[in-house]
Amino acid sequence: MPPAHKVIDDNMELYTDYEGWKGWTKPFTATPDERAYFEGETRDVKIRAADVLEIGFGSGSFLAWARERGARIAGSEINETLLTAAREEGIELLPAAST
C-alpha cells in the first residue's frame, strides 16, 4: 500500500476548483443558516474555552463560528487553497497525513 501522503497527492486533482463547486466564496465565515445549525448541533456542549479540532474543515465555517464563541481551534485539511486561507486566518493546522 502506498504511503498516505502519496494517495493524497494523487487525489488532489479531484479537488480542482472544489471550493467554487461548493460555493465557498469567503472562507472562515459562517452564514446565518450555518450559525443556527451549529447552535442547534452544539446546544448541550460548552464551546467557550474548549479545544476544537475539525478534520477536513472545508470552508472553515464551523471553526470560525467556534472561535467567535471563545474556543481554541485547530484543523486539518488536504486542499491547498483552503490551507492557505486557514494560514491567512491564523488557524492552527495539523498535518493531514503522516509518512
matplotlib code that plots the C-alpha trace (Angstrom):
import matplotlib.pyplot as plt

x = [0.0, 1.4, 2.1, -0.9, 0.7, 1.1, -2.6, -3.5, -1.1, -2.6, -6.2, -5.6, -6.7, -10.1, -10.2, -9.6, -12.0, -13.7, -14.3, -16.0, -18.1, -19.2, -20.0, -17.4, -16.6, -15.5, -13.6, -13.8, -17.1, -20.5, -23.8, -26.9, -28.2, -24.8, -24.8, -28.3, -27.3, -24.1, -26.0, -28.5, -25.9, -23.9, -26.7, -25.5, -21.8, -19.6, -17.8, -16.1, -12.5, -13.0, -10.4, -12.0, -10.4, -12.1, -10.8, -11.5, -12.6, -13.5, -14.7, -13.9, -17.4, -17.6, -14.1, -15.0, -18.2, -16.4, -13.6, -16.2, -17.6, -14.2, -13.0, -9.3, -9.5, -7.3, -7.9, -6.7, -7.3, -5.8, -7.0, -4.1, -6.4, -8.2, -5.0, -3.7, -6.9, -6.5, -2.9, -4.1, -6.7, -4.0, -5.7, -3.5, -3.1, -2.3, -0.9, -3.5, -1.3, 2.0, 4.6]
y = [0.0, 3.5, 6.0, 8.1, 11.3, 9.8, 8.9, 12.4, 13.9, 11.6, 12.6, 16.4, 16.6, 15.6, 18.9, 21.3, 24.2, 22.3, 25.5, 27.0, 23.9, 24.0, 27.8, 28.8, 32.4, 33.6, 31.1, 31.2, 32.9, 31.4, 32.3, 32.9, 29.4, 27.8, 29.7, 28.4, 24.9, 24.9, 26.4, 23.5, 20.8, 22.0, 23.2, 20.9, 21.4, 24.0, 25.8, 28.7, 27.7, 24.3, 22.8, 22.2, 20.2, 19.8, 17.2, 18.2, 21.8, 22.7, 26.4, 26.7, 28.0, 25.8, 26.7, 30.4, 30.0, 28.2, 30.7, 33.5, 31.7, 31.6, 28.1, 27.3, 26.0, 23.8, 22.0, 19.5, 19.7, 18.4, 21.2, 23.6, 26.6, 26.0, 25.5, 28.9, 30.6, 28.9, 30.2, 33.7, 33.4, 32.2, 28.8, 26.2, 23.4, 19.8, 17.5, 15.6, 12.6, 11.2, 9.1]
z = [0.0, -0.9, 1.9, 2.8, 1.6, -1.9, -2.1, -1.1, -3.7, -6.4, -5.5, -5.4, -9.0, -7.8, -5.8, -8.6, -8.0, -5.3, -3.3, -6.4, -6.9, -3.2, -3.5, -0.8, -1.6, 1.8, 3.9, 7.6, 7.8, 8.8, 7.2, 9.4, 8.4, 9.4, 12.7, 13.5, 12.5, 14.7, 17.6, 17.4, 17.0, 20.0, 22.2, 25.1, 24.5, 26.2, 23.4, 25.3, 26.2, 24.6, 22.3, 18.9, 16.1, 12.8, 10.4, 6.8, 7.8, 4.2, 4.2, 7.8, 8.8, 11.9, 13.0, 12.6, 14.5, 17.3, 17.5, 17.8, 20.8, 22.5, 21.5, 20.8, 17.2, 15.0, 11.8, 9.2, 5.5, 2.2, -0.1, -0.6, -1.3, 1.9, 3.8, 2.5, 3.7, 7.1, 7.4, 6.5, 9.3, 11.8, 12.2, 13.9, 11.3, 11.9, 9.2, 7.2, 6.8, 8.1, 6.4]

ax = plt.figure().add_subplot(projection="3d")
ax.plot(x, y, z, "-o")
ax.set_aspect("equal")
plt.show()
